[in-house]
Amino acid sequence: MSIVAGLPMADRADDRDGLRLDRLHVPLGPALLDWPAGLVLRLALQGDVVQQAEVDQISVRAPSRHPFWNDPWLRVIAGERVERGLAARRLCAAHLDSVGRFLAVSGWDEAAKRARSVRRRVLAGASAEELGALLRPWARQLRRSRTLRWLTRGLGELSSERAAAAGVTGPALVAGGDAYCRLLVWLDEIERAATACGDTRVLDATELNAPRGQLDGPVPPSQALLDVLPGLLGGAEFAGARIIVASLDPDLDELVPVVDSRVAHE
């Protein structure tokens, strides 16, 4: 980027068609609607194509408390007794939260509102039967939509092999494909978790698969998602960039170390 009269000006570079286009440097975040809290992306654009992406982040959580979505599993790690139904309820709500953002940035506002409405019912303690009745027609509509599939197909391709090599776990690894594949995995997990909300059995210490992935890995699940994000954005059209981000939906709360407030004040 060149500086003229103290102001940054766009550079020129060859785009994928061999033309000389302005290269614009555009920041996204941290305070965007339907955007992962605290995430900042710094994009280099030529025309409407992302040439380069860098990830930045801002801490948004106090270090003295657990990330909300991971709390049941972190309590198990700490040696507490946690019912499977509580973990299933948190997983279901977390995925509904993610799908709500995904649908909103894809232009599906009514379906996004429905996701958020059901998420509130999940967190309020609705029964598995009630949740099933709310979720089935909504999920069926999304799976059957050719328009939604057309809008999100081919965006952010991430094979299972590449995901595993990068340390990605959870839905993004299971999906082994594009943004649409990740949506389908979320829908499957939402419905499966909803049926288990009343399970009173104790969650085993080996069952540490939180909404974004395994919590007993070398890095937090969302760190692995952030690590692969620039590669998924490179070459994508700007209009699809937010859909790609939403299809991973990293939770930056996971990246803030938890400090015991009792120790911190000693």
Residue, then its C-alpha position, 0 to 999 in steps of 0.5 A: m500500500s502506498i502513502v500519498a499526502g499522508l493517506p493510504m492508497a490502493d496498490r495495483a496487482d495482477d488479479r486471477d484474470g491477468l488484469r491490473l486492479d487496485r488492491l484494497h485492504v479491508p478490515l472486517g470486525p470486531a463489531l459486525l452483526d452476526w459476526p464472531a465476537g472479537l474476531v478481526l479479519r484483515l483482507a486484501l481484495q482485488g476487485d471482489v476477490v479475496q487475495q489474502a486474509e489475516v486473522d486478528q482477535i480481541s479478548v472479549r471474555a474475563p479470564s475468571r470465567h469459562p467460555f459459556w458454550n464449553d462450560p459443561w465439558l470444562r466442569v467435567i475436566a475439573g472433576e464435577r458430575v455433569e448430566r449428559g442432558l445438560a451437555a446435550r442442551r448446551l450443544c444444541a443451543a450452541h449449534l442453533d446459535s451458529v446456524g442462526r448466524f450462518l442463515a442471517v449472513s446468507g440472507w435467510d432472515e426468517a429461518a435465522k429468527r427461527a433458529r434463535s427462537v428455538r435456541r432460547r427455548v433450549l436454554a430455557g429448559a424445553s422438553a425433548e418432545e417440544l424441541g423435536a416438534l419445533l426443530r423438525p419442520w425447520a430443519r426439513q425446510l433447510r435441507r430441502s432448499r435448493t436455493l440455500r444449497w446453491l448459495t453456499r455450495g463450494l464455499g470454504e472447501l475443507s477436506s477431512e484430511r486437511a482438517a485433521a492435519a490442521g488439528v480441526t475437530g468437531p463439525a468441521l472435521v465431520a463435514g469434510g467439505d464446504a460451507y453447506c456440508r458444515l451446515l448439514v452437520w450442524l442440523d444433524e447434531i442439533e436434532r440429535a442433541a435435542t433428543a438427549c436433553g433429558d438424559t440424566r446419565v453422567l457425562d463421561a470424562t472421555e466425552l469432551n466433544a464440545p460445540r467446536g470440537q475436542l477440548d482435550g487437544p493440543v490447542p482450543p478447537s476454535q484456534a484450529l478453525l482460525d488457523v485454517l480460515p485464511g486458506l479458505l478465504g483466499g480466492a473466494e469472492f468477497a460476498g462469500a467471505r462472511i458465509i465462510v466465516a459463519s460456517l466455521d463460527p469460531d468462539l474466541d472465548e475459547l482462546v482466553p485462559v481461565v484464571d481462578s479468581r480466588v488465586a488472582h486475588e491472593 
